[in-house]
Amino acid sequence: MTSRQLVVGHQLVAFLALAPVVIPGVVLAVGLFIAYTRPPLLLYGTLWILFIAYLTKEMPVGYAQSDTTFRAIPVDLEDAGRILGGGRLRVLRDITAPLARSGVIAAWCFIFIGVIRELSASIILFTPSTKVMSVVIFDLKEEGQFGAIAVLGIVMLAMTFATVALVQRV
């Protein structure tokens, strides 16, 4: 991560990773729509454009969580591993990664929760073949089908609880 400051321009990387937090989902979606509805990358109508939107919207969450995780790992442990003859990859594999594992898994959990409930970008970027659950719930609300909304809401809640429970076991 940039917390070790091994990357030239780490402050720029941190800024770029956190910048999407100030961009409203609708603005992001319009930008992606304009960018990916003409050649060379025709992604509108595919799940890829939704993936890019979710990745962009949730990157600040993942970055902040991961950065905090890596900052909490004492650099002395990595230095000790290098002094004992381990290269950077070996130290990463044997020392840093095991210590960061739970924090990175928690970051993925937060990202999943953010993605599963995201509507602002999805409502602009979906097509009939790429509807996600939040858009289906929105459509059902427009049709007044509150029973179906309740069922889908419980399904979303169950998926979220299952994810959190799974993460707590790991």
WOQUIGI-V935051 format. One record per backbone hydrogen bond with DSSP energy under -1.0 kcal/mol. NH is the residue of the N-H (numbers start at 1). CO is the residue of the C=O. Records with the same first field share a line. If there is no record, write none. Layout:
# WOQUIGI-V935051
NH->CO ; CO
This chain:
# WOQUIGI-V935051
5->2
10->7
13->9
14->10
15->11
16->12
17->13
18->14
19->15
21->18
22->19
23->20
28->24
29->25
30->26
31->27
32->28
33->29
34->30
35->31
36->32
43->36 ; 41
44->36
46->43
51->47
52->48
53->49
54->50
55->51
56->52
57->53
58->54
59->55
62->58
63->59
64->60
65->61
66->62
67->63
68->64
69->65
70->66
71->67
72->68
77->74
79->75
80->76
81->77
82->78
83->79
84->80
85->82
86->81
91->87
92->88
93->89
94->90
95->91
96->91
97->92
99->95
100->96
101->97
104->100
105->101
106->102
107->103
108->104
109->105
110->106
111->107
112->108
113->109
114->110
115->111
116->112
117->113
118->115
123->119
125->121
126->122
130->127
136->132
137->133
138->134
139->135
140->136
141->137
142->138
143->139
145->140
146->144
149->145
150->146
151->147
152->148
153->149
154->150
155->151
156->152
157->153
158->154
159->155
160->156
161->157
162->158
163->159
164->160
165->161
166->162
167->163
168->164
169->165
170->166
